[in-house]
Amino acid sequence: MFAPLIVLSGLFGAFAALFAMGTRLSSLPGIAIVAAGVVCYAAAVALLGRFGLMHVAKLEGLSRTDSLSGLPNRRALHEDAARLADPGAEVALALVDLDGFKLVNDHYGHVVGDMVLRECAAVLTEICGDEARPYRLGGDEFAILKVGPLAATILEGICRSVIDRLNSPIPIEDRRITLGASIGLARSAGSEGLTSSELLRRADVAMYASKRGGKMRCTWFKDTFDQSRAAAQILDGELRSALAKGEFAVAYQPLVDARTGVIVAVESLVRWERPDGKKIGPNVFIPVAEESGLINAIGLWVLDRSCRDALGWDGIKLSVNISAAQLRNPEFPIQLGQILEDTGFPPERLELEITETCLVIDPAVAERSLKLIREFGVDVALDDFGTGYASIGFLRQFRFEKLKLDRSLVVDAQRDNGSRAMMMSSISVARAMDMGVTAEGVETEAQADLVRAAGCDQIQGWLYFKAMPADEVSARLNEAAQGKSRAATRAA
């Protein structure tokens, strides 16, 4: 806009200077030329100014709009929050994160992923209507802003409608894609003086609480979330230090043959005792390690340590738990192969235990990883069966070598006919698919008799053995071997 004005101004100035010096430019009177020049110059300035202002407004609108979805963007969210929030007005903000969107991009490509994002934007726009305003912040994150009386109540209702809609498959061309959404909400009564940036941060914290709580839900921010987050950050730092300083240890819980009571396998269990003597349970530090990504390093250390400890336990199967994060790591099968080579541990004696969550979160990636793992000769067991989402379809798809019945299923089967029938049917399905069956958490003789009669191959629980250090496992195995030798000598 300014370049043409500069050129016109230069030309007009040159003609004006020539006229002032008395130079005759044409047969027309000089004053007429000057007048015509002034009119043309003014018209050009007016047209260029109008054209420029129109495009400035257009560019301003583009800078506040997400090009993919057509929704207002993050900048527009902060500007709207500042413009609409009158002193004392209630403001509510929701952060919407699509569940499983990464899988859509991985499986169908980014073109289909973009189509899904546009469809989700249309869903949010439709549900919000005139009540609230949706935004796209980037990636698979959206936001919804509501300002005014009962803003929090209205926004929560909108968010529940969003969850219900996104729970249904989204039609994209000839596909029906299922996503879901986890939503975090934050509010300000106005008197708190919270900025839109702080509201967005709080909504983000609450959104992750929704994900940890099982996804497909909306959660309001609480002050305790910040406290928990700070504690998790401290614990994450301590975990990194513990791994570097060798504070972790591995204990082993033996599994016995259901018929003979002889130890046939051990399951490795990670333990952490801090220098101050305080013991931190895996239920506390494993979720933090999974969220920070440290679980990969810890898991590899446990796998390496377990293989080295169990190398001399001839004929004993070693079971090691693998988290969903490890299974999603494309490098894990390669790292597993390296550990087997470095330790010399026989792959046919190794069994990796995964939970149903690993399969539900990312079945395609899990299937690829398990295929590579089996190529090493390593078995795969499905742990905690009966507590999650695994179905016969999953069992047929993944073909596990072993099914481990969760303790809750064993306990419920002892006192409830329906649970007993479920346990019996699970064992029958495993048998039909040529899987071994282990009962976990057996603590009484009555439970042992029940699972033994139901057809379980192995039993694990405090009734027989608690978790113990590696040297104690060696002592138990040596003692059993000596007893067997003495019995054979007497028989001879």
C-alpha positions as CSV (number, residue, x, y, z in Angstrom):
1,M,0.0,0.0,0.0
2,F,2.8,2.4,0.9
3,A,5.0,1.8,-2.2
4,P,2.5,3.2,-4.7
5,L,1.9,6.2,-2.5
6,I,5.6,6.9,-2.3
7,V,5.9,6.7,-6.1
8,L,2.9,9.0,-6.7
9,S,4.1,11.5,-4.1
10,G,7.5,11.6,-5.8
11,L,6.0,12.2,-9.2
12,F,3.6,14.9,-7.8
13,G,6.5,16.6,-6.0
14,A,8.6,16.6,-9.3
15,F,5.8,18.2,-11.3
16,A,5.2,20.7,-8.5
17,A,8.8,21.6,-8.5
18,L,9.0,22.1,-12.2
19,F,5.9,24.3,-12.1
20,A,7.4,26.4,-9.4
21,M,10.5,26.9,-11.5
22,G,8.4,28.2,-14.3
23,T,8.9,25.3,-16.6
24,R,6.1,25.1,-19.3
25,L,4.9,21.5,-19.6
26,S,2.0,22.0,-22.0
27,S,-0.2,24.5,-23.7
28,L,-2.7,24.3,-20.7
29,P,-2.6,26.8,-18.0
30,G,-0.3,25.8,-15.2
31,I,-2.9,26.2,-12.5
32,A,-5.2,23.7,-14.4
33,I,-2.4,21.1,-14.5
34,V,-1.7,21.5,-10.7
35,A,-5.5,21.2,-10.0
36,A,-5.8,18.1,-12.1
37,G,-2.7,16.6,-10.4
38,V,-4.1,17.3,-6.9
39,V,-7.4,15.6,-7.8
40,C,-5.7,12.6,-9.3
41,Y,-3.3,12.3,-6.4
42,A,-6.1,12.6,-3.8
43,A,-8.2,10.0,-5.7
44,A,-5.2,7.6,-5.8
45,V,-4.5,8.1,-2.2
46,A,-8.1,7.5,-1.3
47,L,-8.4,4.3,-3.4
48,L,-5.1,2.9,-2.2
49,G,-6.0,3.7,1.4
50,R,-9.4,2.0,1.1
51,F,-7.8,-1.1,-0.6
52,G,-5.1,-1.3,2.0
53,L,-7.4,-1.0,5.0
54,M,-9.6,-3.7,3.6
55,H,-6.7,-6.1,3.3
56,V,-5.3,-5.2,6.7
57,A,-8.7,-6.1,8.2
58,K,-8.6,-9.4,6.2
59,L,-5.1,-10.2,7.4
60,E,-6.1,-9.4,10.9
61,G,-9.0,-11.9,10.6
62,L,-6.7,-14.5,9.2
63,S,-4.2,-14.1,12.1
64,R,-7.1,-14.9,14.5
65,T,-8.3,-18.0,12.5
66,D,-7.1,-21.5,12.3
67,S,-6.6,-22.3,8.6
68,L,-7.5,-26.0,8.9
69,S,-10.7,-25.9,10.9
70,G,-11.9,-22.4,10.3
71,L,-12.3,-21.9,14.1
72,P,-10.8,-19.0,16.0
73,N,-7.2,-19.8,17.2
74,R,-5.3,-19.4,20.4
75,R,-4.7,-15.7,19.9
76,A,-8.4,-15.1,19.3
77,L,-9.1,-17.0,22.6
78,H,-6.9,-14.7,24.7
79,E,-8.3,-11.6,22.9
80,D,-11.9,-12.7,23.3
81,A,-11.4,-13.6,27.0
82,A,-9.9,-10.1,27.6
83,R,-12.6,-8.3,25.6
84,L,-15.7,-10.2,26.9
85,A,-14.8,-10.6,30.5
86,D,-16.4,-7.7,32.3
87,P,-15.2,-7.0,35.9
88,G,-16.8,-9.5,38.2
89,A,-18.1,-11.7,35.3
90,E,-17.9,-15.4,35.5
91,V,-15.6,-17.0,33.0
92,A,-15.4,-20.8,32.2
93,L,-12.9,-22.4,29.9
94,A,-12.7,-26.0,28.6
95,L,-9.8,-27.7,27.0
96,V,-10.8,-30.6,24.7
97,D,-8.2,-33.2,23.8
98,L,-9.1,-36.0,21.3
99,D,-8.4,-39.5,22.5
100,G,-6.6,-41.7,20.1
101,F,-6.1,-39.1,17.4
102,K,-2.4,-40.1,17.0
103,L,-3.6,-43.5,15.9
104,V,-5.8,-42.0,13.2
105,N,-2.7,-40.2,11.7
106,D,-0.6,-43.4,12.1
107,H,-3.2,-45.7,10.5
108,Y,-4.9,-43.6,7.9
109,G,-2.5,-40.7,7.2
110,H,-2.6,-37.0,7.8
111,V,-5.1,-36.3,5.1
112,V,-7.7,-38.3,6.9
113,G,-6.5,-36.9,10.2
114,D,-7.2,-33.3,8.9
115,M,-10.7,-34.4,7.8
116,V,-11.3,-35.7,11.3
117,L,-10.2,-32.4,12.8
118,R,-12.5,-30.5,10.5
119,E,-15.4,-32.8,11.4
120,C,-14.7,-32.4,15.1
121,A,-14.6,-28.6,14.7
122,A,-18.0,-28.8,13.0
123,V,-19.3,-30.9,15.9
124,L,-18.1,-28.3,18.5
125,T,-19.5,-25.4,16.5
126,E,-22.9,-27.1,16.3
127,I,-23.0,-28.0,20.0
128,C,-21.8,-24.6,21.2
129,G,-24.3,-22.7,19.0
130,D,-24.8,-19.3,20.4
131,E,-24.1,-20.4,24.0
132,A,-20.3,-20.5,23.8
133,R,-17.4,-20.1,21.4
134,P,-15.1,-23.0,20.2
135,Y,-11.4,-22.6,19.3
136,R,-8.7,-24.8,17.9
137,L,-5.4,-24.4,19.7
138,G,-3.4,-26.7,17.6
139,G,-2.9,-30.4,17.0
140,D,-5.9,-32.3,18.4
141,E,-6.6,-29.7,21.1
142,F,-9.7,-27.5,21.1
143,A,-11.0,-25.0,23.6
144,I,-14.5,-23.7,24.5
145,L,-15.0,-20.3,26.2
146,K,-18.1,-19.2,28.0
147,V,-18.5,-15.8,29.7
148,G,-21.5,-14.6,31.8
149,P,-24.0,-15.8,34.4
150,L,-23.9,-19.6,35.1
151,A,-21.0,-19.9,32.7
152,A,-19.6,-22.9,34.5
153,T,-22.9,-24.8,34.6
154,I,-23.6,-24.1,30.9
155,L,-20.1,-25.1,29.8
156,E,-20.2,-28.4,31.7
157,G,-23.4,-29.3,29.9
158,I,-21.9,-28.4,26.6
159,C,-18.8,-30.6,27.3
160,R,-20.9,-33.6,28.3
161,S,-22.7,-33.2,25.0
162,V,-19.3,-33.1,23.2
163,I,-18.2,-36.3,24.9
164,D,-21.5,-38.1,24.0
165,R,-21.2,-37.0,20.3
166,L,-17.5,-37.9,20.0
167,N,-18.1,-41.3,21.6
168,S,-20.0,-42.2,18.4
169,P,-18.0,-43.1,15.2
170,I,-17.2,-40.2,12.9
171,P,-18.0,-41.0,9.3
172,I,-15.0,-40.0,7.0
173,E,-15.6,-41.1,3.4
174,D,-16.0,-44.9,3.6
175,R,-14.6,-45.1,7.2
176,R,-16.2,-44.8,10.6
177,I,-13.5,-43.6,13.0
178,T,-14.0,-43.8,16.8
179,L,-12.2,-41.2,18.9
180,G,-13.5,-39.9,22.1
181,A,-12.4,-36.8,24.1
182,S,-10.9,-36.0,27.5
183,I,-11.9,-32.6,28.8
184,G,-10.5,-30.3,31.5
185,L,-12.5,-27.3,32.8
186,A,-11.5,-24.2,34.8
187,R,-13.5,-21.3,36.0
188,S,-13.0,-17.8,37.4
189,A,-15.6,-15.8,39.3
190,G,-14.1,-12.6,38.1
191,S,-13.0,-11.4,41.5
192,E,-10.1,-13.8,41.3
193,G,-8.5,-11.9,38.5
194,L,-7.3,-15.0,36.6
195,T,-5.9,-14.4,33.2
196,S,-6.9,-16.5,30.2
197,S,-3.4,-18.0,30.2
198,E,-3.9,-19.2,33.8
199,L,-7.4,-20.6,33.0
200,L,-5.9,-22.4,30.1
201,R,-3.1,-23.9,32.2
202,R,-5.6,-25.0,34.8
203,A,-7.9,-26.6,32.2
204,D,-4.8,-28.4,30.8
205,V,-4.0,-29.8,34.2
206,A,-7.6,-30.9,34.6
207,M,-7.7,-32.5,31.2
208,Y,-4.7,-34.8,32.1
209,A,-6.6,-35.7,35.2
210,S,-9.5,-36.8,32.9
211,K,-7.0,-38.9,30.9
212,R,-5.6,-40.6,34.0
213,G,-9.1,-41.2,35.2
214,G,-10.0,-43.3,32.2
215,K,-10.6,-40.8,29.4
216,M,-14.0,-40.0,27.9
217,R,-14.9,-37.6,30.8
218,C,-14.7,-34.0,31.9
219,T,-13.0,-32.9,35.1
220,W,-13.0,-29.5,36.9
221,F,-9.7,-28.1,38.1
222,K,-8.9,-28.4,41.8
223,D,-6.1,-26.8,43.7
224,T,-5.0,-30.3,44.8
225,F,-4.2,-31.1,41.2
226,D,-1.3,-28.5,41.3
227,Q,-0.1,-30.1,44.5
228,S,-0.2,-33.6,43.0
229,R,1.6,-32.3,39.9
230,A,4.3,-30.7,41.9
231,A,4.7,-33.9,44.0
232,A,4.9,-35.9,40.7
233,Q,7.6,-33.6,39.4
234,I,9.6,-34.0,42.6
235,L,9.1,-37.8,42.4
236,D,10.2,-37.8,38.8
237,G,13.4,-36.1,39.7
238,E,14.0,-38.6,42.5
239,L,13.3,-41.5,40.1
240,R,16.0,-40.3,37.7
241,S,18.4,-40.0,40.6
242,A,17.5,-43.4,41.9
243,L,18.1,-45.0,38.5
244,A,21.5,-43.3,38.2
245,K,22.5,-44.3,41.7
246,G,21.2,-47.9,41.5
247,E,18.6,-47.6,44.2
248,F,16.2,-50.0,42.4
249,A,16.1,-53.7,43.2
250,V,14.2,-56.7,41.8
251,A,12.3,-59.3,43.8
252,Y,10.9,-62.5,42.5
253,Q,7.7,-64.2,43.3
254,P,7.7,-68.0,42.4
255,L,4.8,-69.6,40.6
256,V,4.1,-73.3,41.4
257,D,2.7,-76.2,39.4
258,A,-1.0,-76.5,40.3
259,R,-0.7,-80.3,40.7
260,T,2.7,-80.8,42.3
261,G,3.4,-77.5,44.1
262,V,6.9,-77.4,42.5
263,I,8.3,-74.0,41.5
264,V,8.2,-73.7,37.7
265,A,8.5,-70.0,37.1
266,V,9.2,-66.6,38.8
267,E,7.8,-63.2,38.2
268,S,10.2,-60.2,38.6
269,L,8.9,-57.3,40.5
270,V,10.7,-53.9,40.8
271,R,11.3,-52.4,44.2
272,W,12.6,-49.0,45.3
273,E,14.0,-48.2,48.7
274,R,15.3,-44.6,49.1
275,P,18.5,-43.8,51.0
276,D,16.3,-42.6,53.9
277,G,14.9,-46.1,54.2
278,K,11.5,-45.2,52.9
279,K,10.1,-47.8,50.5
280,I,8.1,-46.5,47.6
281,G,5.6,-48.9,46.1
282,P,5.4,-49.6,42.3
283,N,1.8,-48.4,42.4
284,V,3.1,-44.9,43.3
285,F,6.2,-44.5,41.1
286,I,5.3,-46.5,38.0
287,P,2.5,-44.2,36.9
288,V,4.8,-41.2,37.3
289,A,7.5,-43.0,35.3
290,E,5.0,-43.9,32.6
291,E,3.9,-40.2,32.3
292,S,7.4,-38.9,32.1
293,G,8.7,-41.6,29.8
294,L,11.3,-42.8,32.3
295,I,9.5,-46.2,32.3
296,N,11.4,-47.2,29.3
297,A,14.8,-46.9,31.0
298,I,13.5,-48.5,34.2
299,G,11.8,-51.3,32.3
300,L,15.0,-52.1,30.4
301,W,17.0,-52.1,33.6
302,V,14.5,-54.5,35.2
303,L,14.6,-56.8,32.2
304,D,18.4,-56.9,32.1
305,R,18.7,-57.5,35.8
306,S,16.1,-60.2,35.8
307,C,17.8,-62.1,32.9
308,R,21.1,-62.0,34.7
309,D,19.7,-63.1,38.0
310,A,17.6,-65.9,36.5
311,L,20.3,-67.2,34.1
312,G,21.4,-70.0,36.6
313,W,17.9,-71.1,37.4
314,D,17.8,-74.0,35.0
315,G,14.3,-74.9,33.7
316,I,12.6,-72.0,35.5
317,K,10.5,-69.6,33.3
318,L,11.1,-65.9,33.9
319,S,8.2,-63.5,33.7
320,V,8.8,-59.8,33.3
321,N,6.1,-57.1,33.2
322,I,6.0,-54.7,30.2
323,S,4.1,-51.4,30.4
324,A,2.0,-50.0,27.6
325,A,4.5,-47.2,27.1
326,Q,7.3,-49.8,26.5
327,L,5.2,-51.7,24.0
328,R,4.4,-48.5,22.1
329,N,8.1,-47.8,21.8
330,P,9.2,-49.1,18.3
331,E,12.7,-49.5,19.6
332,F,11.7,-52.0,22.4
333,P,11.9,-55.2,20.4
334,I,15.4,-54.2,19.2
335,Q,16.4,-53.4,22.8
336,L,15.0,-56.7,24.0
337,G,17.1,-58.6,21.4
338,Q,20.2,-56.7,22.6
339,I,19.6,-57.7,26.2
340,L,19.1,-61.3,25.3
341,E,22.4,-61.3,23.4
342,D,24.3,-59.4,26.2
343,T,23.1,-61.6,29.0
344,G,23.0,-64.9,27.1
345,F,19.6,-65.7,28.6
346,P,17.6,-68.3,26.6
347,P,14.7,-66.6,24.9
348,E,12.5,-69.7,25.3
349,R,12.7,-69.3,29.1
350,L,11.5,-65.6,29.0
351,E,7.9,-64.6,29.1
352,L,6.7,-61.0,28.9
353,E,3.5,-60.0,30.7
354,I,1.3,-57.3,29.3
355,T,-2.0,-56.0,30.5
356,E,-5.2,-55.5,28.6
357,T,-4.6,-51.7,28.6
358,C,-1.7,-52.2,26.2
359,L,-4.0,-53.8,23.7
360,V,-6.9,-51.3,24.0
361,I,-4.7,-48.2,23.7
362,D,-2.9,-49.1,20.5
363,P,-3.8,-52.6,19.2
364,A,-2.1,-52.2,15.8
365,V,1.2,-51.1,17.3
366,A,1.0,-53.8,20.0
367,E,0.4,-56.5,17.4
368,R,3.5,-55.4,15.4
369,S,5.7,-55.3,18.5
370,L,4.5,-58.7,19.8
371,K,5.1,-60.2,16.4
372,L,8.8,-59.1,16.5
373,I,9.1,-60.2,20.2
374,R,7.8,-63.7,19.3
375,E,10.4,-64.0,16.5
376,F,13.1,-64.0,19.2
377,G,11.4,-67.1,20.7
378,V,10.0,-65.1,23.7
379,D,6.5,-66.0,25.0
380,V,3.8,-63.4,25.8
381,A,1.3,-63.6,28.6
382,L,-1.9,-61.6,29.2
383,D,-1.8,-60.3,32.7
384,D,-4.7,-59.3,35.0
385,F,-7.3,-60.9,32.8
386,G,-10.8,-60.2,34.0
387,T,-10.3,-56.6,35.1
388,G,-10.4,-54.6,31.8
389,Y,-11.6,-54.7,28.3
390,A,-10.0,-57.8,26.7
391,S,-12.4,-59.9,24.8
392,I,-12.3,-63.2,23.0
393,G,-11.6,-61.2,19.9
394,F,-8.4,-59.8,21.5
395,L,-7.4,-63.3,22.5
396,R,-7.9,-64.6,19.0
397,Q,-6.0,-61.7,17.5
398,F,-3.0,-61.8,19.7
399,R,-2.8,-65.6,20.6
400,F,-1.1,-65.4,23.9
401,E,0.9,-68.3,25.3
402,K,-0.5,-67.8,28.8
403,L,-3.6,-66.2,30.4
404,K,-3.2,-64.9,34.0
405,L,-6.4,-64.7,35.9
406,D,-6.6,-61.6,38.1
407,R,-6.9,-62.1,41.9
408,S,-10.3,-60.3,41.9
409,L,-11.7,-62.9,39.6
410,V,-10.4,-65.7,41.8
411,V,-11.8,-64.1,45.0
412,D,-15.2,-63.4,43.4
413,A,-15.4,-66.9,42.0
414,Q,-15.2,-68.3,45.5
415,R,-18.3,-66.6,46.7
416,D,-20.3,-65.8,43.5
417,N,-21.8,-68.3,41.0
418,G,-21.7,-65.8,38.2
419,S,-18.0,-65.0,38.8
420,R,-17.2,-68.7,39.0
421,A,-18.9,-69.3,35.7
422,M,-16.9,-66.4,34.2
423,M,-13.7,-67.9,35.5
424,M,-14.6,-71.3,34.2
425,S,-15.5,-70.0,30.8
426,S,-12.2,-68.0,30.6
427,I,-10.2,-71.1,31.3
428,S,-12.2,-73.0,28.7
429,V,-11.5,-70.3,26.1
430,A,-7.8,-70.4,27.0
431,R,-7.7,-74.2,26.6
432,A,-9.4,-74.0,23.2
433,M,-6.8,-71.5,22.1
434,D,-3.9,-73.6,23.5
435,M,-3.0,-71.1,26.2
436,G,-1.7,-71.9,29.6
437,V,-3.6,-70.5,32.6
438,T,-2.2,-69.1,35.8
439,A,-4.3,-68.0,38.8
440,E,-2.9,-64.9,40.6
441,G,-3.3,-63.8,44.2
442,V,-4.1,-67.1,45.7
443,E,-4.0,-66.8,49.5
444,T,-6.1,-69.6,50.9
445,E,-6.3,-73.4,50.5
446,A,-9.9,-73.0,49.4
447,Q,-8.9,-70.7,46.6
448,A,-6.1,-73.1,45.5
449,D,-8.5,-76.0,45.5
450,L,-11.0,-74.0,43.4
451,V,-8.5,-72.9,40.7
452,R,-6.9,-76.3,40.6
453,A,-10.3,-78.0,40.1
454,A,-11.1,-75.3,37.4
455,G,-8.1,-76.4,35.4
456,C,-5.4,-73.8,36.1
457,D,-1.8,-75.0,35.3
458,Q,0.0,-72.7,37.7
459,I,-0.7,-70.9,40.9
460,Q,0.8,-67.7,42.2
461,G,0.2,-66.1,45.6
462,W,1.1,-65.7,49.2
463,L,-0.2,-69.1,50.0
464,Y,2.9,-70.5,48.5
465,F,5.5,-67.8,48.2
466,K,5.9,-64.0,48.7
467,A,8.3,-62.0,46.5
468,M,11.9,-62.6,47.6
469,P,15.5,-61.6,46.6
470,A,17.3,-63.5,43.9
471,D,19.6,-65.3,46.4
472,E,16.6,-66.6,48.3
473,V,15.1,-68.0,45.1
474,S,18.4,-69.7,44.4
475,A,18.4,-71.2,47.9
476,R,14.8,-72.5,47.5
477,L,15.6,-74.1,44.1
478,N,18.7,-75.7,45.5
479,E,16.8,-77.0,48.5
480,A,14.1,-78.4,46.2
481,A,16.8,-80.0,44.0
482,Q,18.5,-81.6,47.0
483,G,15.2,-82.9,48.3
484,K,14.4,-84.4,44.9
485,S,17.9,-86.0,44.8
486,R,17.5,-87.5,48.3
487,A,14.1,-88.9,47.3
488,A,15.5,-90.5,44.2
489,T,18.3,-92.0,46.3
490,R,15.9,-93.5,48.8
491,A,13.8,-94.9,45.9
492,A,16.8,-96.5,44.4
